[in-house]
Amino acid sequence: MKYRRLSIGFDNVITVPTTLPLLDYSIDIACCAPLSASPLSEQAAPTLARAFAALGDPVRLRLMSLLMTAGGGEICACDLVEPVGKSQPTVSHHLKVLRDAGLVTATRRGKNIWYAVALDQITALRAVLAPGPPR
């Protein structure tokens, strides 16, 4: 190994190596844990991408939060207008986007539409984000 003198200050002289030791790549050590237990399938990716994209809007994210914390598991669309501070047509539009993404279900009761979280889709989203078991 070659050395070079490096002078710091007046009296301090430090000797530092000019070449670094080589790493031994023959040892099989994983640098980090895998992202998931199994990779996302090509067929599931578009559906989950639409769901994640739908959650990318603050109003829709707030609506999902309200629906997920609903006492009876579902809420009338008319009861979601005030909490998000948007007009009824705007709330209906955002709920339609969530429904088209498969994140919520809608049931008509008379003139009102009741919304609930689609738990199977939420479970699929969680599975994509959950870390896999260590190998």
N, C-alpha and C positions, 0 to 999 in steps of 0.2 A: 504494500500500500504506500503510495506517495504522500508526503506531507508538505504543507506550505505554511509559512509563518505569517501570522496575521497580527499586526500590531494595533493594540487599542490603548489609547492614552500614552503616557510617557514610559512607564516602567512595566506595563502589563504586556506580555507576549503570549499569545495562545497559538497552539499548534492544532490545525484542523485538517482532516483528511480531504484530499481532492477527488477521491474516487469512493463510491459507495459499495457496500457488499452486495452481492447478487442474492436474489430471493430464490428459495428452493421451491419450484412449482411442482415437484414430484409428490408433495404432500397434498392430499385431497381435503381441503378445508373450505367450507362454504363461507362466503363473505357475509351473507345475510339469510334470513328466513325467506322461504318462498312467499309470493303474494297471496296465493290461495291453494287449497288442496287440489283443485283441478282447474284448468283454464276455462274461461267462458267460451261456450260454443258459438260458432258462427251464426247459428239460427237464433239464439237467444239475444245476441248483441243488439240488433236493431230495436227490438221491443224494449229492452232495458235502457237503451240510449234515449228513446222517446220519453220514457218515464223520468230519467234524470234531467233531460232538457225541460220537461214540464215543471220540475221542481226548481229550475233556475230562476224563476220569477219570484220576487219577494211576496207578492200578493198570494200567489198559489202556494208558496211555502207556508204562509200564515194560515191559509184555508186548510191545508193538510194538518197543521198543528191543531187547529180548532176541531177538526173532525176526529183526529186521533185521541183527543182528550174529552170527547163528548160523553156525557154520562150514560145515555141510552145506546151509544154506539152509532147513532145517526142524528142528523140535524136537518131541519127544513132550510131550503135555500134562503127563504125570507129572513131567517134568524142569523144569517151570516153577513148581511149587509152592514149592520151597525158595527160589529167588532172589527172589520177590516177597513171601515171608513170609505168605502167605494159605493158607487151607485148600483142599483139592482141589475141593470144590464151588464155592467162590468163584472160583477160577481158571477153572474150566469155564464158569461164568456169564459172566465177563468175556471169555473167548475166544469164546463164542457171540455176544455183543454185537458183537465185532470182526468175526466171520464174517458176521453179518446186515448189517453196514455195508459189507461187501465188501472189508474191509481184509486179511483173511487167508483162506486156503483150508485145508480140513481133509481128511485122508485117513485112513481107518480101516485099521489093520494089526493083525489079530487083535483083542485087547481094547483096544489103545491107539489114540489118535487123534493123528496128527502134524499140526502146523500150520506153515504157511509164509506169508510175506508175499505179498499179491496185488500184484505190481509195477505192473500197469496202473492200479490205483486210486491207488497212491502217486504214480505219475507224474501222474495227473490232479490230485491235491491239490497237488503241487509246481507244476504249470502255473498253478493259480489264484493261488498265492502269489508266483510269480516275477514280477519287474518286466518290463514290456514294453520293446521297443527304443525308444530315444529317437526322437522324430519331428522 
